[in-house]
Amino acid sequence: MNRKLLLPLCLAATTLSACSFAPRYDPPPAPVSAGWPAASGEVGQPGAAAPGWREMFRSPRLQQLIWAALENNRDLRIATLNIEVARNTYRIRRADLLPSLDASGSFTRQRLSESTSGTGKAEITSTAVAGIGTTAYEVDLFGKVRNLRSRAMNQYLATEEGRKAAQTMLVAEVANAWLTFLADTELLELTEKTLVSRQVAHELIRRSFELGSRSRLDVAQSAMLVEATKANRAQYQRQVEQDRNALTLLVGREIDPAWLEPLKLAEVEVMERLPAGIPAVVLLERPDIRQAEYALKAEYANIGAARAAFFPAITLTGSAGYASTSMSDLFASSSGGAWSFIPQITIPIFQGGRLHSNLRLAENNRDIALAGYEKAIQSAFREVADALVARATWAGQLEAQRALVRENEQAATITKARYASGVDSHFALLDAERSLFEAQQNEILVHQQSQANLIDLYKALGGGWR
């Protein structure tokens, strides 16, 4: 070949190999407002970020449960293994950019008949071959292989973000399960104390009835209250055990009993206030939204590969080595050298519409991924907005519920004194006790829901995987 043509040809090949038919990716605008609803009381400030789970959950017991879950949870382990699958798929695609070299060797010994030997006599021949070469290496002139590699890379990154999203979800589930366990334990403790006091009261009324100072209706009403409390106790006992089972499943192993010792919800160290001024743009860093964006980028790259399929494909096959009729002389003689070079070009002419359909399919998948990305942003914005609006009301509801408990305690004390002096009926006393017990139960539940709302907000903002 003329050496003067070598440099231009190399430059042309380099230029062509830099071609890519993938459409340019521009991040689509977020289909949500830049700030949160006014009712949330939050104003976006640049640079603010959602807290990580270590900042969020201060209780040492809860942190131990979360650490154990992150190490042992099977769902998270599956998500991590899926990352390895995606990473190896990307490495396979990346390897396609380089030619593969294989060493080979063979030895053939055969007998030729008189009619095929060419000499009129039967012969036994031996042939030894050793060489190194590449098979069907595709020259990526139009970027098909690189776009497939880019698609595999974005799928890998999407899988990594999926693992982070799974970790965020796991942290929130462990925190919620632990709060539920504490609430049910506190409800069980309250119910047992209430049952003891009601059993004592029932025994006193029964004895008074035997002495003739109380009616049979008073005995029946107090017995009803005792049995209702026993039913509540059985319910909470069942719920506590089920909560323990749920935590064991999330953690992935047996739980240290010290981590589940009784603890009042008021003693739980959870961040009471999130950092002020978290902007709506922080949602773009949520792992599930980043996962959707990487999936969108992968479909953009797939369009480039589908477009490149319309152009000729050039594959190279070549080998170099030695051939000899004797193994001992295989590398001894310079005349034993052998090589082959087989370039091949494939030009699509008629595919029955397959290439056009593949391109339209890639574009359809891109549009679906875009809609999924936008929906993920909208769903995340609503989750955060709902949690912020709820957060603005939980504190007031909890304070009102605590005030209601105090008023019910006063009412029960007054009614008990009035009943003892004969002013109020036994029914009024039972009604006051039922109201007090119900108010105390609701205080525990509202406290749990208030803290669960903070967990939901933390999860909606995308924290938890750091």
Secondary structure, 3 states (H helix, E strand, C coil): CCHHHHHHHHHHHHHHHCCCCCCCCCCCCCCCCCCCCHHHCCCCCCCCCCCCHHHHECCHHHHHHHHHHHHHCHHHHHHHHHHHHHHHHHHHHHHCCCCCEEEEEEEEEEEECCCCCCCCCCEEEEEEEEEEEEEEEEECCCCHHHHHHHHHHHHHHHHHHHHHHHHHHHHHHHHHHHHHHHHHHHHHHHHHHHHHHHHHHHHHHHHHHHHCCCCHHHHHHHHHHHHHHHHHHHHHHHHHHHHHHHHHHHHCCCCCHHHHCCCCHHHCCECCCCCCCCCHHHHHHCHHHHHHHHHHHHHHHHHHHHHHCCCCEEEEEEEEEEEECCHHHCCCCHHHEEEEEEEEEECCCCCCCHHHHHHHHHHHHHHHHHHHHHHHHHHHHHHHHHHHHHHHHHHHHHHHHHHHHHHHHHHHHHHHHHHHCCCCCHHHHHHHHHHHHHHHHHHHHHHHHHHHHHHHHHHHCCCCCC
